[in-house]
Amino acid sequence: MDIQKALYRTILDNYMNIMNTDLELYTSKAKILKLPMIPPNVLIQLTRNVTDLFKKEPNIVTAPPNTVVVGDIHGHIMDLFRILKKFHLPSPHSYVFLGDYVDRGEFSTETITLIYILKVLYPTRVFLIRGNHEFPEMCDYGGFAYEAHCTYGTDDISSAFNESFFYMPLAAIIDNYAFCIHGGLGADFKMISQLEQLRRPIFETGNPIINDALWSDPTDETDTLETSPRGLGYLFGQVITYDFIRHNKIDIIIRGHQCVDGGIEKLHENKIFTVFSASKYCGENNNKAGALLVKMRAVEEFTFPPFPYLRRVEASFVPISQKKAVEAPVCSKKTMKGISPMMSTPNLPSMMSTPTLPTIKQQPSRYMALFEQSIKCSSKDKDTPRRPNAVHEPENCPPKSKSRRRYSYNL
């Protein structure tokens, strides 16, 4: 493990070199963003290392005081860089990530890789909880699986990450003060202890408690519950929030799941905080990015102006220990099966050889209908949060499989 950590530290140093520069040089296109491209067997080993850590953690992880809470990132790696640069790496702060690390944005693979490396290097200071996009069906439809296949020419990468997602904790509590969950509350999820009783691995949605926790949204239009137009979960009002806080002896709820204009939004007399950390979501909205610092049983809010949207085709990827430049083939539905791996992994420890991965049985039809309903209900005519200042789901943010892109790799 020491050899592996040394390699992960080297990869982190590559990311740190980017973070320590002026990030606006990249988003303004004044400088080309050069991201490290990790050998596939190293990525697979990383997912196994993180899975081992997840297995040792309870369903609800406990974070200390002085913790930064990061909302949905959705592959917006420049926003992740900016937040880490602002608060530094885990010392002096701990981090809680609220899920939805992948899909929608342009750099899902690199985003989840960086967060996983932080988890391995700082296992007691970095905490990840699961979002509704950390499921195979959502990764297939939202773009992560396609992006990973285009990058590496194999489905092994997304399969390895999904295998890890199955074991990811479901919630976090900070200083016995803030309860962190991806979505919210519902008819079936009323007590924190209900999450503690669930058994991992959790392979798919279907459990009503999971659906409530990962898919629900707060609303001001009812005090109790309404059916969510997303198709899963509920819209829950202030009475539901207050009952949950009182019965579970917490002070506030922090959640993600919704893109809000200001990056942070408070509801139900400041008992519910929504934090969304991907600015200029999908390149369509002009929303800010947000992050919270929970310290001394209080919340400090931080917002960041929207970064210009950086597309994957505008970046270059530099594999560790390789120098020669190549160009990746066009990746489309017709060519995906014929793509060969784009890189080799010389001089790696034998322990990093690619392990055999289990086959994940996928049942997309059930979820595709629900997800498509979610997109439809998030359109300009029918926004999911049902609040005047809610940000609509971008209509031009389809799965990546609908477009053809050519990626350039500087090796």
C-alpha positions, 0 to 999 in steps of 0.5 A: 500500500505504501507503493500505491500511496506514493503513486497516488501522491505523485498523481495528486502533485500533478493536480496540485500544480494546476491548482497552484496556478491562476485557474482563470488562465484555463477557463479563459482559454489563455492556457491549455488545461493539461490533466494527468491521464492515469493508467487504467489498471492504476484507476482500477486499483484506486477504486479497490483501495477506496472500496476497502475504506468504504467497507470499514465506514458505517452507513453514516460517517461522522465528520469533525468540526471545521469541515468543508461541505462540497455539493454536486460537482458533476464533472466540473473539475475546475470548480473542484480545483477552485474549492480545494485551492480556497480551503486547501487540502484536508489540513486544516479542514476536513471535507464532506462531499455530498455525491453526484461527482460524475455525469453531465460535466466534461471531466467526470473521470478526472473529478472522481479520480481526484476525490478518490485519491484524496480519500485514500491519502486522507481517509479520516479527513475526507468523507464521501456520501452517495448521490443519485448519480452513483448508480450504474443506470445513471452513469450510463445515461448521464455520460460518465460511462461513455466518457470513460469508454472514450478515454480508455477504450474499455468499460472496465473503468466505469464498472470498477467505479460502480463497484465502488459506488455500491459500498459508498456511505449514505450520509454524514453527521458533522459535530452532532450538528449538521446532518448531510444527505444528498437529496432529502426526506420523504414518506419512508425516511423519517429517522437517521437510524433507518439508514444505519440499518440498511445493508451495503452493497446497494446495487440499485435504487428501489428501496423507498428509504434510499429513494427518499434520501437520494431523490427528494427536494425541499419545497415552500409550496407545502408544509408536508409532502407532495409527489416529486415530479422527478418520479422518485422521492418527494417534495417535502415541506417545513413540517417534515423538516422540523419533525426530522430535526426534532426527532433525530436531535440535530440542528440543520440539514445540508443537502445537494441535488439541486442546481440553485442560482446562488450556489447556496440556498436556505429554506424552512427558516434556515434549517435546510441548506442546499449547496451546489458546487458546479458553476455554469452547470452544463455550460447552459446556466449562469449559476454560481458555485457554493461551499459551506464551512461548518465550524463551531456549530455554525455555518459559513457560506462561500460562493464563487462566480461562474467559471466559463464552461471548459469542454473536454475537447479543449483540454489535453491529457498527459499520461504519467510516464509517457511522452509521445503524443497520440490522438484518440479515435472518434468515439460514437455508438457505432465505434465504441465496441471497436476501440482498443485501449489507448495507452499502456502502463509500463513500469508499474508494480505487479500489484497494480495489474488489472484485476478481473471485474464482475459483470454488472447486470444493468436494467436501464429501462426502468430508470431511463423512463424515470430519468427522462421524466425528471428531465422533462419535469425540469424544463422551462415549463415545469421545474422540479424544485418549483421555486421561482429562483430555482435553476432549470435543467439545461435542455441542451445537456443530453447524454454524451452518446448523442455527440461525436467528439475527437479528443487530443492527447499530448503524451 
